[in-house]
């Protein structure tokens, strides 16, 4: 599940309320209040955001698998039956997608 972070993501992160637009892959700064970030600031923010996104791949993978489980029913059944099916499944998923 790849996601490429781009300049718009960096601008939203650096200046969340700024006004700007893109035209033919060029940024047009439209904010009279906030200063436009430098190219170096934007590049650094793209790198930071991409690293942050990449570092959470395990969590996205875990969530995709957790969402397929009927966890409340599994917990209820385990409590009723004295089993550990839910815990076993969660540990299996965590083992496939370690931090």
GUMISE-635353 format. One record per residue (C-alpha): residue number from 1; residue in one letter; chain; x, y, z. Coordinates in steps of 0.02 Angstrom, whole numbers, plus 50000, padded with zeros to 5 digits. Layout:
BEGIN
[r NUM; A; A; [X; Y; Z]]
...
END
This chain:
BEGIN
[r 1; X; A; [50000; 50000; 50000]]
[r 2; X; A; [50115; 50137; 49938]]
[r 3; X; A; [50080; 50321; 49957]]
[r 4; X; A; [50190; 50457; 49888]]
[r 5; X; A; [50192; 50617; 49988]]
[r 6; X; A; [50199; 50772; 49879]]
[r 7; X; A; [50216; 50961; 49886]]
[r 8; X; A; [50031; 50990; 49922]]
[r 9; X; A; [50045; 50876; 50075]]
[r 10; X; A; [50197; 50973; 50135]]
[r 11; X; A; [50111; 51141; 50109]]
[r 12; X; A; [49958; 51083; 50206]]
[r 13; X; A; [50071; 51025; 50345]]
[r 14; X; A; [50182; 51180; 50351]]
[r 15; X; A; [50046; 51311; 50324]]
[r 16; X; A; [49878; 51226; 50361]]
[r 17; X; A; [49771; 51381; 50333]]
[r 18; X; A; [49868; 51460; 50190]]
[r 19; X; A; [49790; 51502; 50023]]
[r 20; X; A; [49878; 51432; 49869]]
[r 21; X; A; [49837; 51344; 49707]]
[r 22; X; A; [49924; 51231; 49583]]
[r 23; X; A; [49931; 51264; 49396]]
[r 24; X; A; [50023; 51146; 49279]]
[r 25; X; A; [50125; 51077; 49424]]
[r 26; X; A; [50173; 51253; 49482]]
[r 27; X; A; [50122; 51322; 49651]]
[r 28; X; A; [50039; 51494; 49652]]
[r 29; X; A; [50048; 51570; 49825]]
[r 30; X; A; [49889; 51669; 49861]]
[r 31; X; A; [49908; 51708; 50044]]
[r 32; X; A; [49941; 51888; 50092]]
[r 33; X; A; [49959; 51847; 50277]]
[r 34; X; A; [50073; 51696; 50284]]
[r 35; X; A; [50243; 51689; 50202]]
[r 36; X; A; [50276; 51557; 50071]]
[r 37; X; A; [50389; 51417; 50133]]
[r 38; X; A; [50557; 51400; 50048]]
[r 39; X; A; [50592; 51257; 49929]]
[r 40; X; A; [50711; 51184; 50059]]
[r 41; X; A; [50575; 51190; 50193]]
[r 42; X; A; [50451; 51106; 50075]]
[r 43; X; A; [50578; 50972; 50024]]
[r 44; X; A; [50620; 50936; 50207]]
[r 45; X; A; [50436; 50923; 50251]]
[r 46; X; A; [50402; 50803; 50107]]
[r 47; X; A; [50544; 50692; 50172]]
[r 48; X; A; [50481; 50703; 50352]]
[r 49; X; A; [50301; 50664; 50304]]
[r 50; X; A; [50353; 50518; 50193]]
[r 51; X; A; [50460; 50444; 50332]]
[r 52; X; A; [50316; 50463; 50455]]
[r 53; X; A; [50196; 50379; 50333]]
[r 54; X; A; [50318; 50238; 50294]]
[r 55; X; A; [50350; 50206; 50480]]
[r 56; X; A; [50165; 50168; 50506]]
[r 57; X; A; [50150; 50032; 50373]]
[r 58; X; A; [50140; 49897; 50506]]
[r 59; X; A; [49992; 49986; 50587]]
[r 60; X; A; [49898; 50002; 50422]]
[r 61; X; A; [49929; 49818; 50384]]
[r 62; X; A; [49871; 49766; 50558]]
[r 63; X; A; [49715; 49872; 50546]]
[r 64; X; A; [49668; 49796; 50379]]
[r 65; X; A; [49673; 49623; 50457]]
[r 66; X; A; [49591; 49677; 50622]]
[r 67; X; A; [49446; 49750; 50524]]
[r 68; X; A; [49411; 49579; 50449]]
[r 69; X; A; [49388; 49501; 50621]]
[r 70; X; A; [49226; 49498; 50717]]
[r 71; X; A; [49321; 49541; 50875]]
[r 72; X; A; [49175; 49565; 50995]]
[r 73; X; A; [49103; 49396; 50950]]
[r 74; X; A; [49274; 49315; 50965]]
[r 75; X; A; [49298; 49392; 51138]]
[r 76; X; A; [49124; 49339; 51193]]
[r 77; X; A; [49151; 49161; 51130]]
[r 78; X; A; [49322; 49152; 51216]]
[r 79; X; A; [49245; 49213; 51380]]
[r 80; X; A; [49101; 49089; 51366]]
[r 81; X; A; [49208; 48942; 51308]]
[r 82; X; A; [49366; 48974; 51407]]
[r 83; X; A; [49469; 48986; 51246]]
[r 84; X; A; [49598; 49111; 51183]]
[r 85; X; A; [49551; 49118; 50999]]
[r 86; X; A; [49543; 49309; 50994]]
[r 87; X; A; [49710; 49335; 51083]]
[r 88; X; A; [49791; 49203; 50974]]
[r 89; X; A; [49728; 49286; 50814]]
[r 90; X; A; [49784; 49460; 50871]]
[r 91; X; A; [49957; 49393; 50914]]
[r 92; X; A; [49967; 49305; 50745]]
[r 93; X; A; [49927; 49469; 50656]]
[r 94; X; A; [50054; 49564; 50761]]
[r 95; X; A; [50183; 49431; 50721]]
[r 96; X; A; [50155; 49454; 50534]]
[r 97; X; A; [50167; 49644; 50549]]
[r 98; X; A; [50292; 49688; 50687]]
[r 99; X; A; [50330; 49867; 50738]]
END
